[in-house]
Structure formats: C-alpha cells, structure tokens
Amino acid sequence: MRLDTASILKRFFFCEQALILAEAGWLASIPQFDIKTLVPRFLWEDAMVGNALRERVFELHYPSRLMILGDDSALISVMQQAINAPSAEAFILSLAKVFKPAFLKAYQQYLDEVDEIADGPSLRFMRSAVEDKTLQISILDQFASEMLTMAPEKREQAEQWCATIAAQLEAVGGLTLMTPNTTTPDLSALDKVGRTPFVLAELPARDARFFQCRFYWPDVVDPNFPYGEGMELQLRSAISHINEVWAVEAAGAGLHAFSEELGWEFTFEAARWCYDEARHARMGWDRLQRWGFAPAEIPLGRYIYDSGRPHGALYLLAMLAYFETKNIGKKNQRARAFAEYQDSTSQHDMEFDWADETIHASYGAKWLEALRTARPDDVPDFDEIRKRCNQYVADMVTTCTEQERDAIRVVANALKHKAEQLASANN
C-alpha cells in the first residue's frame, strides 16, 4: 500500500544518508589515491538514489514533507556506527562486506516485490541503485583486499569489526522491507572490536607511491619560479589537477560537518562537489600516466588542507569556495592555450573543469551564506572569509623551509626535464 511503500523508501533514504556521511568523513584518512578518488563517486551515486528516494516519499506522503525516523531509529543507529570503524581498512572492508551488500539485497528484494504499474516511478531509480551497488561492491572488494595486503596486521581487527557490525545489523532486523525491531544496539560489542569515535583527520593521508610534500610546486613558495607556458603549462596544469585531492578531502569534511545543520539539499550538492573534485584529481593522474610519468616522480601536497584544518571544517569548506572563485577565470584561458598547443586532452579536461567550477562557485556562496544566517556570531561574510583564507594560506607558505623549497625544485625540474625528453622522442 501507498504508506507502507513510503515507509520502506524512507528507511532506505535514512540508511543511505548515514553511509554518505561516513564515506565523506573518511576521505581524508584514506591514503590510497585510487580509493580516495573513487569513494566520492560512490557517495555521489548514493546521494543520487537518496535524493530520488526522498522525493518519492514526499510524493507518496503528499502533502506532508516530513521525514521522521520513527520505528527505524535502531536500524539507523547501527548504520551511523559505520563511521566509527577502527581503521580505514576496517571501514572499506565493512562497506564491501556488510553495508553495500545489505543495500543491494534490500533493493533487489524491493524490485522483486514492487507493483510496476502502481509504483512505476520507483522502478527506474531502484534499478539504477542495484547497478550502482553491484559495481561498488566489486570495486570495494578489490580495494579492501589491496589495503589489507599492504597492512596485514590490521586484517584481524578489520574482520572482527565487520562480523560484529553485521551482527548488530542483524539484531535490529537488518535492512529489509519489514519494519525493523526496536532493539537497542549493543555498542559495547563494537567497543570490544575497536570502535573509535570518528574525528576528522588532522593531517590528510597520502599515497606512499607518490612524492610526499606539503607544497606541490615551486611557484607556490617561490614567486620567481615561473608558472610556465607550452609544455611547462601542460605539466603544471596536470600537477595542479592531481593535487585537487585536498579539495576532495575538504568537500568531504564539509559535507560531514554541516549535513545535519544545513539539511539534505546541502548534503546532495556537497556530494556532487566532492565527486567533481575527485574527477579533477583523476584527470591530472590520467594525463600524467599517459605522458609516461611514474607515481614516485609526482608530488602530492597538502598545504591548502593544512591551512584550513586548524580553523575547523568551516574553513576547509571556505578554502574550496575561495579557490573556486580565485582561479575560475584562468580556466578558459588555459583551455584556449591547450587548443593552440594541439593538446586536446588537456583542453578537454580544462573545459569540463571550468563547467564544474562555475557550479561550485554558486555552491560556496550559497552555503557559506546559509551558515552565516544560521550562526551570525560565528560565521563572517564571504568577503571576510576570503580574506581569512588568503591569510591562512599565506601564513602556511611562510612556514616552508629551505629544505622543502630545494626538494620541490628538484622534483619539478626533473619532471620538466623528462617532459622535454618525452616531447623530443615523440617528434
């Protein structure tokens, strides 16, 4: 019946929302580049189905637009424990083995039971959700295996965490079409296997395959080092793109921190923002690989995340908005330059980057203003926020040591030299 269907879809929505927040919060703590930049795609896909679920609930509950947990509160409380995993390895393993399979089974069950005439509007997004979850599980299985192979000492705890969280999920009735029971989850059982209250990473984790640094190019800390033209501009642009991992982390941090306060519309748009930044980082990595560069040659920095993190999630979100508005005007110029160089790949990436950042600029202005409206005593206006962001970054740059400058110059010059050799060999 109509209201029963709405209750089921509402349950699915709240579960998706809980997992989206966990996925977003964990991004800064995941070292592996591929995992850090693919989980945002998953949380965006989850947000897409979450948004469709929510809208369908409103249709079935019309004219009410209330979303109340009700009998689902015990189930949701277990879902909310996903973020308290004891390690990144345990978190990714729990996604692969517990949470995503639970969604897949429930969505498949829904499709098996649905009245395709009466509830036809739900069919399309539920079928897409099944496709998404199936592929997510396959990729997450691979990620979990890779992570635990690299850190075998974490395997036992990760597996214990998964078994215990699965048992807790089962204890409340699981994620099904049936109303879950109201059994209070036994958090002490999770404590015994390492439950760790989530805290956003102070320092973002970086993939050990890459060159580790704070400042990813000499021009960041040396005004006399040219940004470059021609081949140097192509290289610099790719390095800038791959280093948007900081933006992935900042978007995830903002989504996690302000979802409850700003509501679902913010969560939905922040998920897209996070996914876009991950796409940009992967653009740079893809171009660098095509050109023949190895990870150890490529610098991955963190200075912008480091600049905002001490001032809270507000200023991580603000850094995103600040850099979107600061650099957006340069994107079209660089796309035209790449066209002149007959570098259609860099041009293609830059044009899509520009389109994304026009959207992101509106997100930043909209949601920082919403925070200011909600907390006028704590959140300054956008002009003041931009000034502070500029100052925080400038202050961070002053902490650069001569050793760091020398090291990143060596890396940059080696990259430029190799690029020249590759260009010469291809001519």
C-alpha positions in Angstrom: 0.0 0.0 0.0 1.0 3.6 -0.5 2.0 4.5 3.0 3.8 1.1 3.5 5.8 1.8 0.4 6.6 5.3 1.6 7.8 3.9 4.9 10.2 1.4 3.2 11.6 4.1 0.9 12.0 6.4 3.9 14.0 3.7 5.7 16.3 3.3 2.7 16.8 7.1 2.5 17.9 7.4 6.1 20.3 4.5 5.7 21.8 6.0 2.5 22.2 9.3 4.3 24.1 7.7 7.2 26.5 6.0 4.9 27.1 9.1 2.8 28.3 11.0 5.8 30.6 8.1 6.8 32.1 7.9 3.3 32.6 11.7 3.2 34.2 11.9 6.6 36.7 9.1 6.0 38.1 10.5 2.7 40.9 12.5 4.4 42.1 9.4 6.3 42.4 7.1 3.2 45.9 7.1 1.8 45.5 5.2 -1.5 44.9 7.6 -4.4 42.5 5.4 -6.3 40.4 4.7 -3.3 40.4 8.3 -2.1 39.2 9.4 -5.6 36.7 6.7 -6.3 34.8 6.6 -3.0 33.5 10.2 -3.9 31.9 8.7 -6.9 30.2 6.1 -4.7 28.9 8.7 -2.2 27.6 10.8 -5.1 25.8 7.7 -6.6 24.4 7.1 -3.1 23.2 10.7 -2.9 21.5 10.4 -6.3 19.5 7.4 -5.1 18.9 9.0 -1.7 17.5 12.1 -3.4 15.2 10.0 -5.6 14.1 8.0 -2.5 13.3 11.2 -0.6 11.3 12.8 -3.5 9.3 9.6 -3.9 8.5 9.5 -0.2 7.2 13.1 -0.5 5.0 12.1 -3.4 3.5 9.1 -1.6 3.1 11.2 1.6 1.7 14.3 -0.1 1.0 16.9 1.1 3.3 16.1 4.1 7.1 16.7 3.6 8.1 15.4 7.0 10.9 12.8 7.2 10.8 11.2 10.7 12.9 8.2 11.8 10.1 6.6 13.9 10.5 2.8 14.1 13.7 2.9 12.0 15.8 4.6 14.7 17.5 1.4 15.9 18.5 0.4 12.4 19.8 3.9 11.6 21.8 4.0 14.8 23.7 0.9 13.5 24.2 2.5 10.1 25.6 5.5 11.9 28.2 3.4 13.6 29.9 2.7 10.2 31.9 5.9 10.6 33.4 4.7 13.9 35.5 1.9 12.3 38.9 1.4 13.9 40.8 1.9 10.7 40.5 2.9 7.1 41.0 -0.8 6.3 38.1 -1.8 8.6 35.9 0.9 7.1 36.4 -0.1 3.5 36.0 -3.8 4.3 32.7 -3.0 6.1 31.5 -1.2 3.0 32.4 -4.1 0.8 31.2 -7.0 3.1 28.4 -5.5 5.2 26.8 -2.2 4.3 26.7 -2.2 0.5 25.6 -5.9 0.3 22.8 -5.0 2.7 21.6 -2.3 0.4 21.9 -4.5 -2.7 19.9 -7.3 -1.1 17.2 -4.9 0.1 16.9 -3.1 -3.3 16.7 -6.4 -5.2 14.0 -7.6 -2.8 12.1 -4.3 -3.4 12.3 -4.8 -7.2 11.1 -8.4 -6.8 8.0 -7.2 -4.8 7.2 -3.9 -6.5 4.0 -3.3 -8.3 5.4 -2.0 -11.5 2.2 -0.2 -12.5 1.2 1.4 -9.2 4.8 2.1 -8.2 6.3 2.5 -11.6 8.1 5.8 -10.8 10.3 3.9 -8.2 11.5 1.3 -10.7 13.9 3.3 -12.6 16.0 4.7 -9.7 15.8 1.4 -7.9 17.2 -0.4 -10.9 20.0 2.2 -11.1 20.7 1.7 -7.4 21.1 -2.0 -7.9 23.5 -1.5 -10.7 25.5 1.1 -8.7 25.7 -1.1 -5.6 26.7 -4.2 -7.6 29.7 -2.3 -9.2 30.6 -0.6 -5.9 30.8 -3.9 -4.1 33.1 -5.3 -6.8 35.5 -2.4 -6.6 35.4 -2.1 -2.8 36.2 -5.8 -2.5 39.3 -5.2 -4.6 40.2 -2.1 -2.5 39.8 -3.9 0.8 42.0 -6.8 -0.4 44.7 -4.3 -1.6 44.6 -2.4 1.7 44.8 -5.5 3.9 47.6 -7.0 1.8 49.6 -3.8 2.5 48.7 -3.8 6.2 48.2 -7.4 7.2 48.5 -6.5 10.9 45.1 -4.8 10.6 43.3 -7.8 9.0 42.1 -9.5 12.2 40.6 -6.4 13.7 39.0 -5.3 10.4 37.3 -8.7 10.0 36.2 -8.7 13.7 34.7 -5.2 13.1 32.8 -6.4 10.1 31.5 -9.5 11.8 30.4 -7.5 14.9 28.7 -4.7 12.9 27.0 -7.3 10.8 25.7 -9.0 13.9 24.4 -5.7 15.2 22.6 -5.1 11.9 21.0 -8.5 12.1 20.0 -7.9 15.7 17.8 -4.9 14.7 16.2 -6.9 11.9 18.6 -5.9 9.1 17.9 -3.7 6.1 14.8 -5.2 4.6 11.2 -4.4 3.5 10.0 -5.3 7.0 9.8 -2.8 9.9 13.0 -3.3 11.9 12.7 -4.1 15.6 13.5 -1.6 18.3 16.3 -3.5 19.9 18.9 -1.0 21.2 22.2 -1.7 19.5 24.9 -3.2 21.8 27.7 -0.6 21.4 29.8 -2.4 24.0 30.2 -5.2 21.5 31.6 -2.7 19.0 33.9 -1.2 21.6 35.4 -4.7 22.1 36.5 -4.8 18.5 37.9 -1.3 18.3 35.0 1.2 17.8 36.7 4.6 17.6 34.6 7.7 17.8 35.2 9.5 14.4 37.4 12.5 14.3 38.3 14.3 11.0 42.0 13.7 10.1 44.3 16.5 11.3 46.8 15.6 8.5 45.4 14.1 5.3 46.7 10.7 4.4 48.8 10.5 1.2 49.6 7.6 -1.1 53.1 6.4 -0.4 53.8 5.7 -4.0 53.9 9.5 -4.7 56.5 12.1 -3.7 55.3 13.3 -0.3 55.4 17.0 0.4 53.4 20.0 1.7 53.9 22.3 -1.3 53.4 20.6 -4.6 55.1 23.0 -7.0 57.9 25.6 -6.5 55.7 28.6 -7.6 53.6 28.1 -4.5 56.6 29.1 -2.3 58.9 30.8 -4.8 57.4 33.8 -6.7 60.4 33.7 -9.0 59.7 30.2 -10.3 57.6 30.7 -13.5 54.2 29.1 -13.9 55.3 28.3 -17.4 54.0 28.2 -21.0 53.7 25.5 -23.6 54.9 22.1 -22.3 55.5 23.6 -18.8 51.9 24.9 -18.6 50.6 21.4 -19.7 52.7 19.8 -17.0 51.8 22.4 -14.3 48.1 22.0 -15.1 48.2 18.2 -14.7 50.1 18.6 -11.4 47.5 21.1 -10.2 44.7 18.7 -11.1 46.1 15.7 -9.4 46.7 17.8 -6.3 43.0 18.5 -6.1 43.0 15.6 -3.7 43.0 18.3 -1.0 39.7 19.6 -2.4 38.2 16.1 -2.3 39.1 15.9 1.4 37.8 19.4 2.1 34.5 18.7 0.4 34.1 15.5 2.3 34.9 17.3 5.6 32.4 20.0 4.9 29.7 17.5 3.9 30.2 15.5 7.1 30.4 18.5 9.3 27.4 20.5 8.1 24.9 17.9 6.8 22.8 17.9 9.9 22.8 21.7 10.2 22.2 22.6 6.6 20.0 19.7 5.6 19.6 17.3 2.7 19.9 19.9 -0.1 23.3 20.8 1.1 24.3 17.1 1.5 23.1 16.4 -2.0 25.1 19.3 -3.6 28.2 18.7 -1.4 28.2 15.1 -2.6 28.3 16.3 -6.2 31.0 18.9 -5.3 33.1 16.1 -3.7 32.7 13.9 -6.7 33.6 16.7 -9.1 36.9 17.4 -7.2 37.7 13.7 -7.4 37.2 13.7 -11.1 39.5 16.6 -11.5 42.2 14.9 -9.5 41.8 11.8 -11.7 42.1 13.9 -14.8 45.6 15.0 -13.7 46.6 11.5 -12.8 45.3 10.1 -16.1 47.2 12.7 -18.2 50.4 12.2 -16.3 50.2 8.5 -16.7 49.6 8.8 -20.4 52.6 11.0 -20.8 54.8 8.4 -19.1 55.3 9.6 -15.5 55.5 7.3 -12.6 53.9 8.0 -9.2 57.3 8.4 -7.4 58.0 11.4 -9.8 54.8 13.2 -9.0 54.4 15.5 -5.9 51.3 15.2 -3.8 51.0 18.1 -1.4 48.6 19.1 1.3 49.3 22.8 2.2 45.8 24.0 1.5 44.1 21.4 3.7 46.7 22.2 6.3 45.9 25.9 6.0 42.2 25.4 6.7 42.1 22.4 9.1 43.3 24.2 12.3 40.3 26.6 11.9 37.7 23.9 11.6 35.5 22.4 8.9 34.1 25.8 8.1 37.4 26.9 6.7 38.0 23.7 4.8 34.7 24.4 3.0 35.7 28.0 2.7 39.0 27.1 1.1 37.1 25.3 -1.6 34.8 28.3 -2.2 37.8 30.7 -2.1 39.9 28.8 -4.7 36.9 28.2 -7.0 36.3 32.0 -7.3 40.1 32.8 -7.3 41.0 30.5 -10.2 37.9 30.1 -12.3 38.8 33.0 -14.7 42.0 31.2 -15.6 40.4 28.0 -16.8 39.1 29.3 -20.1 42.4 31.0 -20.9 44.3 27.7 -20.3 41.8 25.7 -22.3 42.4 28.1 -25.3 46.2 27.8 -24.8 46.0 24.0 -24.8 44.0 24.2 -28.1 46.8 26.2 -29.5 49.3 23.6 -28.4 47.1 20.9 -30.1 46.8 19.3 -26.7 43.1 18.2 -27.0 43.2 16.1 -23.8 44.3 19.0 -21.5 41.9 21.3 -23.3 39.0 18.8 -22.8 39.8 18.3 -19.1 40.1 22.1 -18.5 36.8 22.9 -20.2 34.9 20.3 -18.1 36.8 21.6 -15.0 35.6 25.2 -15.8 32.0 24.0 -16.2 32.2 22.2 -12.8 33.7 25.2 -11.1 31.0 27.6 -12.2 28.6 25.3 -10.3 30.9 25.1 -7.3 31.2 28.9 -7.1 27.5 29.1 -6.6 27.6 26.2 -4.0 30.2 28.1 -2.0 28.4 31.4 -2.0 25.0 29.7 -1.2 26.1 27.5 1.6 28.5 29.8 3.4 25.7 32.4 3.4 23.4 29.8 4.8 25.9 29.1 7.6 26.2 32.8 8.3 22.4 33.2 8.5 22.3 30.2 10.9 25.3 31.4 13.0 25.8 35.1 12.5 28.1 35.4 15.6 30.4 32.7 14.3 30.5 33.0 10.5 31.7 36.2 8.9 30.5 37.4 5.4 32.0 35.9 2.3 34.5 38.8 1.7 35.9 38.4 5.2 36.0 34.6 4.8 38.0 35.0 1.6 40.4 37.4 3.3 41.0 34.9 6.1 41.5 32.1 3.6 44.1 34.1 1.8 45.8 34.9 5.0 45.8 31.4 6.3 47.4 30.1 3.1 49.9 33.0 3.1 50.8 32.1 6.7 51.3 28.5 5.8 53.6 29.4 2.9 55.8 31.3 5.4 56.4 28.0 7.2 58.1 26.5 4.2 61.7 25.5 4.9 64.6 26.0 2.5 64.9 22.2 2.5 61.3 21.9 1.3 61.9 24.5 -1.4 65.0 22.8 -2.6 63.3 19.4 -2.6 60.3 20.6 -4.7 62.5 22.4 -7.1 64.4 19.2 -7.7 61.2 17.3 -8.3 59.7 20.0 -10.6 62.9 20.3 -12.7 63.2 16.6 -13.0 59.6 16.5 -14.3 60.2 19.3 -16.7 63.4 17.6 -18.0 61.6 14.3 -18.5 58.7 16.1 -20.3 61.2 17.7 -22.7 62.8 14.3 -23.4 59.4 12.7 -23.9 58.3 15.5 -26.2 61.6 15.3 -28.2 61.2 11.5 -28.5 57.7 11.9 -29.9 58.6 14.5 -32.5 
